[in-house]
Amino acid sequence: MRKNERTALIIVCCALLIAVAGTFGLPILLQGISDASMQRLTDEYGEIAGSGETLTLNADEESPKIEGPFPGQTTVLETPFFFSGSLDVAVDSATVYDSPLQAGILDSDQYLYNGKLFTDSSFKDENFKFLLCSYTIHNVNAVLSEKATTSTGKAGFLLSGIIEPTAIVEAVYFNDGTFDFIDPSERGYFSLSQGKTKTITVGYAIHNDIPSDNAFEFRCGLNKSMRYRFIVTATDMREG
């Protein structure tokens, strides 16, 4: 290709990019390029597991990265945690109920909070459902960072900063009991020494637009990146 032909081609490509950016907006164009790069990075380096399978969340591992989408730019699949070292995590089960009560959890249960989402008439139109999940977590060699504390100064692992379903409104049940759940800032925290394993049951309020195949995605890390993911088919116990 001759020099003037290459120049003409570059001009045409730039014109097309400007036209797309002008029509849809430059942020949308850049977001599309970024999303494509992140998907390629996820396909190459992301780890995915199903129900009962274990993923090792290694906070010390260097974040995978690829060059692009532009020359000299790097896309990073970063997954930050409030700990160093590693935790083994598994989603043992997930079950969808109409409410905590259907799951056998009474309003008086000390580990149930914000149960009014299912009982208060002001939330009736929301038609929230209850997703009850069981996790098994093994502390391989994880050490909490200084930021991993409640507002009252207690050190602990924050479950939502480790793993959480993507399609939730909020957590409303947490049965670990490590801390005093009277203080809202301590809900969702738990303690786990190195070499120890524990199972934690957590309930979430979710909207009723549940996937037809009951497949829920769980992501890990403080930013819920696609570095570590679980795809779990929930048991559907809804009656309504």
Steps between C-alpha positions, in 0.01 A plus 500: 500500500636837398559778751217717372264200508592425861443863588160492336409183690601655831289806424198282419540299823530816706192641332307185585608519865400865518164418343435221751610719789283783377197276467527299816738707712871451559454347849276227356752428224787476745289291738427255220871464423578464871227238549633298206851508644375400844300212350810377318698524824227316692479223239875447522564536873167490684416203720148365527348227720164341570315390812720311744818584310782700657689803376816624668489877539864606497533862604878496442484378141586762240189619319476362145537763229510538125624775272229725358248599395722788385875495431694546820195433717450202733172346610519341846266239650547632851328334797583673830438345842531619860750224571830362379560131434230257388151378585330193354134575428210280388130565447342189647139579415253771404124483552229748406203545737207737509617629838727420796198349676455244221866409554424437869653826623273677746477876542641454850818333370794706628684461170214639289508876444289717273241224479245776448580482129284186498237591761443876486209599275699794365725251317217283367529632145870417493417128535846417633611138511752340735824341374662282767862405431750279678873569468798300620814706557843366590777733611810371327738774616299823480587796723258790543606845389474801728188611313313180587328633809149593604419855606542383858859392429456122491708319238321253277444370150214676319310234306362741240860600423584134437197364314146612421229427242468771237118506491413610853338793674677452833599239754237451773618185680847399620538211740870496587461663838863607537403854589215678676241562230327768706758733346413526127861572410600149609251312287667292236836478678648175625825372651699207362848397611756358260447129436138516615180444298147619561164490329293818492136532398389833356159613380442774245198696388474475122258623238253255353640518147698180556667336199285225350781248554547618862871555428657760727840658450728560799802729473794547733705790629422852612430611144314183392723454197472201267833353615328245725138397437252233596194404295258312725156364416272573794230268627166676452267459799265792421133435541368836379 
